[in-house]
Amino acid sequence: MDEAGMDEVFDFVVVGSGGGSMCAGLFMRSVGKSVVILEKTELVGGSTARSGGVMWIPNNRFMAEHGVEDSFEKASAYLDATSGQSVDAPCASPERRRAYLTEAPRMVDFLVAQGVRLRRIKSWPDYYDERPGGSVPGRTVVAELFNLNELGAWARRLRPNFLQLPATLDESFVLGTFKQSWIGKAMLAKVGLRGLLARLTGKHWVTAGAALQGRMLQAALKAGVDIRLNSGVARFVVKNGAVAGAAIVRDEREHRIGARLGVLVNAGGFAHNQVMLDKYIPGASAKWTASNPGDMGEMLEALINLGAATAQLEEMVGNQMAIPPGRESQGDGVELANIGG
Ligand SMILES: Cc1cc2nc3c(=O)[nH]c(=O)nc-3n(C[C@H](O)[C@H](O)[C@H](O)COP(=O)(O)OP(=O)(O)OC[C@H]3O[C@@H](n4cnc5c(N)ncnc54)[C@H](O)[C@@H]3O)c2cc1C
């Protein structure tokens, strides 16, 4: 790469600090490359940190450990039966499905080897478990609860999760039944005791996506990934027709960061951009989202302007919920997530 005109250069530049970014940064460090993650907002973690952190990983090591049957072929049959018929879904092409089924369990092995503590939820059925290859126990992998205080100075920079309890996602479902069942009451006691012990011992448990991102952030920092907050990418630096780096604005001047091997753009969607919503998903409102406030879609627009191919912009992932008047999202989405949770 031509390094002329760059203020600094890394092997690998990552835009956004969501789950894929942390994992990619960790991987590049594991093969000896220098990595910088540029995050626009003042908090690290993206929508991933706010999410359930539920990863669908067929044929994963925890299923084998627990004696739960699965195989590449079985999971492949399930994907064929759920997304195989889509003609407008290049993101789920047969090649990509194969790559996912091969690499996802390897990713889990890699993260575990990096010290990221993960586990399987024992009962989280596939969403179409009646279809060929569907799994009734499920293929869900999540992070173990994480003590935020292990992050030291970074603790207050991790984006909070919608679930503000010292409980795992599966525990929180049981917890919700405490008025109706003894199992729920026992869970309330267990989680209450854990919270009390945490207070006494100076721990601050975070759960779900925040536990996943907290654990990956911890591993990434340990591995030497350079993570910069308040560093929104304003544009890509293009040389000889190829993206050679990314430019941020620092101290009111453009700061160019070169990438010897490549730029990974992992900057979320456009749930907070009403203009883009009107264009691609008419009728949807930016007030309805629980995604992180950085989800403005400007990187998507910048890539489209560079001629990038896109697909399925008019589709969205969401769930139905009722929002009482006056309790719409104020931009951070926590309120909305709590109502939907
Ligand atoms: C409440 C909730 C629950 C969910 N639960 C699940 C679940 O359990 N399982 C599941 O699979 N999915 C779930 N999802 C969806 C999932 O969280 C997202 O699809 C996923 O986290 C997106 O990851 P990402 O790395 O692409 O982006 P993100 O995690 O959103 O990260 C993108 C980051 O890029 C930053 N950024 C944006 N523009 C720029 C710029 N110009 N320069 C620098 N940085 C920029 C943003 O600020 C953000 O921090 C959930 C989503 C929500 C909102």
The ligand as a Gaussian input file, in Angstrom:
#p B3LYP/6-31G(d) Opt

LIG

0 1
 C      -32.289000      -5.372000      21.812000
 C      -31.621000      -6.238000      20.766000
 C      -31.476000      -7.617000      20.991000
 C      -30.849000      -8.415000      20.027000
 N      -30.638000      -9.740000      20.308000
 C      -29.957000     -10.523000      19.424000
 C      -29.614000     -11.860000      19.743000
 O      -29.850000     -12.337000      20.858000
 N      -28.965000     -12.601000      18.802000
 C      -28.626000     -12.081000      17.582000
 O      -28.019000     -12.805000      16.763000
 N      -28.905000     -10.804000      17.252000
 C      -29.546000     -10.012000      18.155000
 N      -29.799000      -8.694000      17.849000
 C      -29.245000      -8.173000      16.587000
 C      -27.732000      -7.985000      16.768000
 O      -27.480000      -7.353000      18.001000
 C      -27.107000      -7.167000      15.632000
 O      -27.448000      -7.715000      14.398000
 C      -25.583000      -7.192000      15.763000
 O      -25.206000      -6.832000      17.072000
 C      -24.948000      -6.247000      14.775000
 O      -23.557000      -6.322000      14.999000
 P      -22.549000      -5.408000      14.201000
 O      -21.186000      -5.763000      14.716000
 O      -22.801000      -5.543000      12.747000
 O      -22.952000      -3.928000      14.585000
 P      -23.132000      -3.197000      15.978000
 O      -22.980000      -4.117000      17.139000
 O      -24.366000      -2.397000      15.922000
 O      -21.902000      -2.222000      15.979000
 C      -21.791000      -1.190000      15.037000
 C      -20.953000      -0.092000      15.634000
 O      -20.510000       0.754000      14.571000
 C      -20.508000       2.079000      15.051000
 N      -20.495000       3.005000      13.900000
 C      -21.526000       3.346000      13.090000
 N      -21.102000       4.242000      12.171000
 C      -19.780000       4.445000      12.392000
 C      -18.782000       5.270000      11.791000
 N      -19.087000       6.092000      10.783000
 N      -17.522000       5.226000      12.283000
 C      -17.194000       4.437000      13.347000
 N      -18.117000       3.646000      13.976000
 C      -19.379000       3.646000      13.493000
 C      -21.766000       2.172000      15.904000
 O      -21.709000       3.267000      16.774000
 C      -21.729000       0.796000      16.605000
 O      -21.034000       0.888000      17.825000
 C      -30.411000      -7.859000      18.798000
 C      -30.541000      -6.477000      18.574000
 C      -31.132000      -5.680000      19.546000
 C      -31.228000      -4.190000      19.277000

